[in-house]
Amino acid sequence: MTELPLFEAAHLARATDPPSSKRAARRLTTSGRHKSQKARVLRALRDYPGLTSKELALAMGEDRYMVARRLPDLERDGKVEKGSDHGDDVTWWPVEE
């Protein structure tokens, strides 16, 4: 196991989460699924900028909650930024490279 997946896993589960959540976060990062999910969400957002997480998930044919969780991860990575409020949700925009 490398340092990066453990570091990433620390951001996916809170200190107060049960051990099962922490194990799930570790599995998500060490399996590479976290990285591949982020890549898919970022590609889709570049194709459909300015959507909410729900709208983006529908456009991708993915689970809304996976998309909604990966967007803040991508924001932390400096790849996306929040836009304006859109009802109960916010729009998301890719950051120019």
N, C-alpha and C positions, 0 to 999 in steps of 0.2 A: 504494500500500500504506500502511495506517495503522499507527500505533505499536502499537495493541492486538493485532492478529494476530501481529506479530513477538514481542511480549512473551509471548503465549499459546504460540506455537510454541517458545519457549525452555524452557517447562515440559514440553513433550511429547517432547523429544529431549535426551539428555545430551550434555555437551561431548565425551565420549569416543565417542559414536555415529558411525557412518560418515556421510559427506555425504548419502548417499541417504536415511537416516533423517531428517536435518535438513530435506531438501527435502520429504519426505512430511509432516512436521510443519507446515511452512510452507503447503503446499497444503491441508492439513486446516483450518487456521485461516483462510486467505485466501478459501477457497471458501465458508466459512460452515458446513461440515459439523460442525466441532468444536462450535460453538454449538448447532446443531440436535440433535446427538446428546446433548449435555448436557441440553437441554430435554426430549427424549423420555424419557431415563432419569429425570429428576426427576419428570415427570408420572407415570411408571409407579411410582416409589417412593412417591409420594403415594397412589396407588391400592392399592399392596401394600407397606405399611411392614413393616419387620422381616425382610425376606428377605435371603439372601446374594446375591452377584453372580450366581452360577449360577442360583439360583432365580428371580431377577428377569429374567434373560435368557430363561429358559424361558417365564415369564409374558408377556414382551414378544414372543417369537418372534424374538429378536435374537441375534447372535453374543455368546457369553459374554465374549470378550476385549474387545470394544468396551465392553460394560457395565462390566466390571471396570476398564477404564482411565478411564472417565468418572466413576466414583464418587469416586476421590481428587481429581479436578479439582473436582467439586462440593463436596467436603469443604473444599478450599482456598478455595472461594468462600463458605464458610459456609452452604451450602444443605442439607448432609446431615452426619450424624455416624455414627461407628461405634458399634455396639452390642456385644453379647456374642459371644464365640467360639462358632462352630457347626461343630464338627469341624475341618476344615482351612481354614475360611473364617470370616468375621465377618458379622454381620447389619448392615444399614444402615437408618438412620431419617432421614426428612426433618426439617429444623429448622423449627419454627414461625415464620411470618413476622410 
